[in-house]
Amino acid sequence: MNWRNILRNREILVTVILVILIIGVGWLNPSFIQPKSLMFIVNSSLILVLVALGEMFVLLTRGIDVSVGGILGISAVMLGTVLVSGGSLFAAILVAIVTGAVAGAINGVGVAYIRIPPIIMTLGTLGVYRGLMRVITEGSWIENIPPNIKNLAGVEFLGIRMYIYLVVLIVLVLAVLLRRIRYARYFYAVGDNEEGAYLVGVPVKLTIFLSYVIAGIFAGVAAVVFVGQIAFVPMNAGQGLELRAIAACVLGGVALSGGVGTPFAALLGGIFLTVIDSVLVYLKVQAEWNNAIAGAILLVVVLMDYRIRISLEDYQRRSRSRFGRVVESPVQVKEKVEEAR
């Protein structure tokens, strides 16, 4: 891979910026790059990474799901309710994941089969799921959760939390499936060209439906991690997480226009945003600035990526013109067509 391909790859660009950021902050505050601190950051990013992985499937099909934070919240409530009622840990985890799948399926039916615009459908269900949280809990937090779920979250191997291994394994499995399995490639086909995918036999509606189900399942899994880390369920569980998940995907290289992105993009984006939050803490920046600074950095990375891509495309056109073949950009072609008219 030459330097042009490296610059064209958003994931590599984000990784380089992330490493530079960590080294720079570590130089200002050496405690930031201590292994314990770095493991804490990675562990803190797991919830966002899991939700972003689910959101990635929706974005691949050119959709959007702004209800994943609400799905995480209602799944966490169901998990806590089962545990407080004396249910087993396995049953509680299963209920949380099934709750996420059902909530995602509701979104999928509305978007894929009833053809409600994704932003309208998921914005509506976000309110519904938030409302159900308050109805089920009567507006109070779920506390006194048995310690078994907290103990599960605390299991370590070689000083690394079990959940970190689990998330890395999920990312690797998804990467292989999306690259090697034909049916998994349907998500890319639908997002790239829905009509073309339909004409070649891709089950478009089913693929879109499954993308929302998968997003719900990952939100349910994230709810298990969330409750395991804090051992109670607040009423604001998952609030605002949907926008951070979308931002993490876009930051890592998942295209909002569909058809482009990998699980590594969601992983990198989630870790990057979590690192930003931690950097602000270590640099003693007021918490009110967190969202503003994170948003500014997201814009800078996206603009850098855009400028690099444009520069590389111009370089390729100039290189081809040396051999007598002039390749015009889409903008130039459009301008010539308008002039001809």
C-alpha positions as CSV (number, residue, x, y, z in Angstrom):
1,M,0.0,0.0,0.0
2,N,1.5,3.3,-1.1
3,W,1.2,6.6,0.6
4,R,-1.7,7.7,-1.6
5,N,-3.8,4.7,-0.6
6,I,-2.9,5.3,3.0
7,L,-4.1,8.9,2.8
8,R,-7.3,7.8,1.1
9,N,-8.2,5.4,3.9
10,R,-10.1,7.2,6.6
11,E,-9.5,4.5,9.2
12,I,-5.7,4.9,8.8
13,L,-6.0,8.7,9.0
14,V,-8.1,8.5,12.2
15,T,-5.6,6.0,13.7
16,V,-2.7,8.3,13.0
17,I,-4.5,11.3,14.5
18,L,-5.5,9.2,17.5
19,V,-1.9,8.1,18.2
20,I,-0.6,11.6,17.8
21,L,-3.2,12.9,20.2
22,I,-2.4,10.3,22.8
23,I,1.3,10.9,22.6
24,G,0.8,14.7,22.7
25,V,-1.4,14.6,25.8
26,G,0.9,12.0,27.4
27,W,3.7,14.4,27.0
28,L,1.7,17.1,28.8
29,N,0.4,14.7,31.4
30,P,2.4,11.4,31.7
31,S,-0.3,9.7,33.8
32,F,-2.6,9.7,30.7
33,I,-0.4,7.1,28.9
34,Q,-0.1,4.8,31.8
35,P,-1.5,1.3,31.0
36,K,-4.1,1.5,33.7
37,S,-5.4,4.8,32.2
38,L,-5.4,3.5,28.7
39,M,-7.3,0.4,29.7
40,F,-9.8,2.6,31.5
41,I,-10.4,4.6,28.4
42,V,-10.9,1.5,26.2
43,N,-13.3,0.0,28.8
44,S,-15.2,3.3,28.9
45,S,-15.6,3.2,25.1
46,L,-17.2,-0.2,24.9
47,I,-20.8,1.0,25.2
48,L,-20.4,3.6,22.4
49,V,-18.5,1.1,20.2
50,L,-21.2,-1.5,20.5
51,V,-24.0,0.9,19.7
52,A,-21.9,2.3,16.8
53,L,-21.4,-1.2,15.4
54,G,-25.2,-1.6,15.2
55,E,-25.7,1.9,13.8
56,M,-23.1,1.0,11.1
57,F,-25.4,-1.6,9.5
58,V,-28.3,1.0,9.3
59,L,-26.0,3.6,7.7
60,L,-24.6,1.0,5.2
61,T,-28.2,0.7,3.8
62,R,-28.5,4.5,3.6
63,G,-30.7,4.7,6.6
64,I,-30.4,6.3,10.0
65,D,-31.5,5.2,13.5
66,V,-31.8,7.9,16.1
67,S,-33.6,5.6,18.6
68,V,-30.6,3.3,19.6
69,G,-30.1,5.3,22.8
70,G,-33.7,4.7,23.7
71,I,-33.4,1.0,22.8
72,L,-30.4,0.8,25.1
73,G,-32.4,2.5,27.9
74,I,-35.5,0.2,27.6
75,S,-33.2,-2.9,27.4
76,A,-31.4,-1.8,30.5
77,V,-34.7,-1.3,32.3
78,M,-35.8,-4.8,31.4
79,L,-32.5,-6.2,32.4
80,G,-32.6,-4.5,35.8
81,T,-36.3,-5.4,36.3
82,V,-35.6,-9.1,35.8
83,L,-32.6,-9.1,38.1
84,V,-34.3,-7.2,40.9
85,S,-37.3,-9.6,40.6
86,G,-35.0,-12.5,41.4
87,G,-34.4,-13.7,37.8
88,S,-31.2,-15.4,36.8
89,L,-28.4,-13.5,35.2
90,F,-28.7,-15.5,32.0
91,A,-32.4,-14.8,31.8
92,A,-31.9,-11.1,32.4
93,I,-29.2,-10.8,29.6
94,L,-31.5,-12.7,27.2
95,V,-34.4,-10.5,28.0
96,A,-32.3,-7.4,27.4
97,I,-31.0,-8.6,24.0
98,V,-34.5,-9.8,22.9
99,T,-35.9,-6.4,24.0
100,G,-33.4,-4.7,21.8
101,A,-34.1,-7.0,18.9
102,V,-37.9,-6.4,19.1
103,A,-37.4,-2.6,19.4
104,G,-35.2,-2.7,16.3
105,A,-37.7,-4.9,14.5
106,I,-40.4,-2.3,15.1
107,N,-38.1,0.3,13.4
108,G,-37.4,-2.1,10.6
109,V,-41.0,-2.9,9.8
110,G,-41.8,0.9,9.7
111,V,-38.9,1.8,7.5
112,A,-38.6,-1.3,5.2
113,Y,-42.2,-2.4,4.7
114,I,-44.4,0.6,5.6
115,R,-41.8,2.9,3.9
116,I,-41.8,5.6,6.7
117,P,-38.7,7.8,6.3
118,P,-36.0,6.5,8.7
119,I,-35.5,9.7,10.6
120,I,-39.2,10.1,11.2
121,M,-39.7,6.5,12.2
122,T,-36.8,6.2,14.6
123,L,-37.4,9.7,16.1
124,G,-40.9,8.6,16.9
125,T,-39.9,5.3,18.5
126,L,-37.2,7.1,20.5
127,G,-40.0,8.9,22.3
128,V,-42.0,5.7,22.7
129,Y,-39.1,3.8,24.2
130,R,-38.2,6.7,26.6
131,G,-41.8,6.9,27.7
132,L,-41.9,3.1,28.3
133,M,-38.9,3.4,30.5
134,R,-40.7,5.7,32.8
135,V,-43.9,3.7,32.7
136,I,-42.1,0.5,33.7
137,T,-40.0,2.0,36.5
138,E,-42.7,4.6,37.5
139,G,-40.1,7.3,37.0
140,S,-37.5,6.0,39.5
141,W,-34.1,4.5,39.1
142,I,-33.6,0.8,39.4
143,E,-31.2,0.2,42.2
144,N,-30.2,-2.7,44.5
145,I,-29.3,-4.8,41.5
146,P,-27.6,-8.1,42.5
147,P,-23.8,-8.0,42.3
148,N,-23.6,-10.9,39.8
149,I,-23.8,-8.7,36.8
150,K,-21.1,-6.4,38.3
151,N,-18.9,-9.4,39.0
152,L,-19.3,-10.5,35.4
153,A,-18.2,-7.1,34.1
154,G,-15.1,-7.3,36.4
155,V,-13.8,-10.6,35.1
156,E,-10.2,-10.1,33.8
157,F,-7.6,-12.0,31.9
158,L,-4.0,-10.8,31.7
159,G,-5.2,-7.5,33.2
160,I,-7.8,-6.9,30.5
161,R,-11.5,-6.9,31.1
162,M,-13.5,-9.8,29.5
163,Y,-15.8,-7.4,27.8
164,I,-12.9,-5.9,25.9
165,Y,-12.0,-9.3,24.5
166,L,-15.6,-9.8,23.6
167,V,-16.0,-6.6,21.7
168,V,-12.7,-7.1,19.8
169,L,-13.9,-10.6,18.9
170,I,-17.2,-9.2,17.6
171,V,-15.4,-6.6,15.5
172,L,-13.2,-9.3,13.9
173,V,-16.1,-11.6,13.2
174,L,-18.2,-8.9,11.7
175,A,-15.2,-7.8,9.5
176,V,-14.8,-11.3,8.1
177,L,-18.5,-11.8,7.6
178,L,-19.0,-8.5,5.8
179,R,-15.9,-9.2,3.6
180,R,-16.4,-12.9,2.8
181,I,-20.0,-13.8,3.1
182,R,-22.2,-13.0,0.1
183,Y,-25.4,-12.4,2.1
184,A,-23.6,-10.0,4.4
185,R,-22.5,-8.0,1.4
186,Y,-26.2,-7.2,0.7
187,F,-26.0,-4.3,3.2
188,Y,-23.4,-2.7,1.0
189,A,-25.3,-3.4,-2.2
190,V,-28.6,-1.9,-0.9
191,G,-26.8,1.2,0.3
192,D,-24.8,1.7,-2.9
193,N,-27.7,1.3,-5.3
194,E,-31.0,0.1,-4.0
195,E,-32.7,-0.2,-7.3
196,G,-29.7,-2.0,-8.8
197,A,-29.6,-4.4,-5.9
198,Y,-33.3,-5.2,-6.3
199,L,-32.8,-5.9,-10.0
200,V,-30.1,-8.5,-9.4
201,G,-32.2,-10.3,-6.8
202,V,-31.1,-8.8,-3.5
203,P,-33.9,-8.9,-0.9
204,V,-33.9,-5.2,-0.4
205,K,-36.7,-4.9,2.2
206,L,-35.5,-7.8,4.2
207,T,-31.9,-6.4,4.2
208,I,-33.1,-3.0,5.5
209,F,-35.3,-4.7,8.1
210,L,-32.4,-6.8,9.3
211,S,-30.1,-3.7,9.6
212,Y,-32.5,-2.2,12.2
213,V,-32.9,-5.5,14.0
214,I,-29.1,-5.8,14.3
215,A,-28.9,-2.2,15.5
216,G,-31.4,-3.1,18.2
217,I,-29.5,-6.3,19.2
218,F,-26.2,-4.4,19.6
219,A,-28.0,-1.7,21.7
220,G,-29.3,-4.6,23.9
221,V,-25.8,-6.0,24.3
222,A,-24.6,-2.5,25.1
223,A,-27.2,-2.3,27.8
224,V,-25.8,-5.4,29.5
225,V,-22.3,-3.8,29.5
226,F,-23.8,-0.5,30.7
227,V,-25.6,-2.0,33.7
228,G,-22.6,-4.2,34.5
229,Q,-20.3,-1.2,34.7
230,I,-22.5,1.0,37.0
231,A,-24.7,-1.6,38.7
232,F,-27.9,0.5,38.5
233,V,-30.3,1.8,35.8
234,P,-30.8,5.6,35.7
235,M,-33.6,7.2,33.8
236,N,-31.2,8.9,31.4
237,A,-29.6,5.6,30.4
238,G,-28.4,5.9,26.8
239,Q,-29.5,9.5,26.4
240,G,-27.7,11.3,23.6
241,L,-25.9,8.1,22.7
242,E,-27.6,7.9,19.3
243,L,-25.9,11.0,18.0
244,R,-22.5,10.0,19.4
245,A,-22.9,6.6,17.7
246,I,-23.6,8.3,14.4
247,A,-20.7,10.6,14.9
248,A,-18.4,7.7,15.7
249,C,-19.3,5.9,12.5
250,V,-18.9,9.0,10.3
251,L,-15.6,9.8,12.0
252,G,-14.3,6.3,11.4
253,G,-15.3,6.4,7.7
254,V,-18.9,5.0,7.4
255,A,-20.6,7.1,4.7
256,L,-24.0,8.6,5.5
257,S,-24.8,8.1,1.8
258,G,-24.6,4.3,2.3
259,G,-22.5,1.5,1.0
260,V,-19.2,2.4,2.6
261,G,-17.8,1.5,6.0
262,T,-16.4,-1.3,8.1
263,P,-16.6,-2.5,11.7
264,F,-13.1,-1.1,12.3
265,A,-14.5,2.3,11.4
266,A,-17.1,2.1,14.2
267,L,-14.5,0.8,16.6
268,L,-12.0,3.6,15.9
269,G,-14.7,6.3,15.9
270,G,-16.0,5.1,19.3
271,I,-12.5,5.0,20.9
272,F,-11.6,8.3,19.3
273,L,-14.6,10.1,20.9
274,T,-14.0,8.5,24.2
275,V,-10.3,9.5,24.1
276,I,-11.4,13.1,23.5
277,D,-13.6,13.1,26.6
278,S,-10.7,11.7,28.6
279,V,-8.2,14.2,27.2
280,L,-10.4,17.1,28.3
281,V,-10.5,15.6,31.8
282,Y,-6.8,15.2,32.0
283,L,-6.2,18.7,30.6
284,K,-8.8,20.0,33.2
285,V,-11.1,21.5,30.6
286,Q,-14.6,22.3,31.9
287,A,-17.1,19.5,31.0
288,E,-19.4,22.0,29.3
289,W,-16.9,22.2,26.4
290,N,-16.9,18.4,25.8
291,N,-19.5,18.3,23.0
292,A,-18.3,21.5,21.4
293,I,-14.7,20.3,21.2
294,A,-15.7,16.8,20.1
295,G,-17.9,18.2,17.3
296,A,-15.1,20.6,16.2
297,I,-12.6,17.7,16.0
298,L,-15.1,15.6,14.0
299,L,-15.5,18.5,11.5
300,V,-11.7,18.9,11.2
301,V,-11.1,15.2,10.5
302,V,-13.9,15.0,8.0
303,L,-12.7,18.1,6.2
304,M,-9.1,16.8,6.2
305,D,-10.3,13.6,4.7
306,Y,-12.3,15.4,2.1
307,R,-9.4,17.6,1.0
308,I,-7.0,14.7,0.9
309,R,-9.5,12.7,-1.4
310,I,-9.9,15.7,-3.7
311,S,-6.2,16.2,-3.9
312,L,-5.5,12.6,-4.7
313,E,-8.2,12.6,-7.4
314,D,-6.7,15.6,-9.0
315,Y,-3.2,14.0,-8.9
316,Q,-4.6,10.9,-10.6
317,R,-6.2,12.9,-13.3
318,R,-3.0,14.8,-14.0
319,S,-1.1,11.6,-14.1
320,R,-3.4,10.1,-16.6
321,S,-3.3,13.2,-18.8
322,R,0.4,12.7,-19.3
323,F,-0.3,9.6,-21.4
324,G,-2.7,11.5,-23.6
325,R,-5.8,10.5,-21.7
326,V,-7.5,13.4,-20.0
327,V,-10.0,12.3,-17.3
328,E,-12.5,15.0,-16.3
329,S,-14.1,15.3,-12.9
330,P,-17.9,14.9,-12.6
331,V,-18.1,18.7,-11.9
332,Q,-16.3,19.5,-15.1
333,V,-18.6,17.2,-17.1
334,K,-21.6,18.8,-15.5
335,E,-20.4,22.3,-16.4
336,K,-19.8,21.2,-20.0
337,V,-23.3,19.7,-20.3
338,E,-24.8,22.9,-19.0
339,E,-22.8,25.0,-21.4
340,A,-24.0,22.8,-24.3
341,R,-27.6,23.4,-23.3
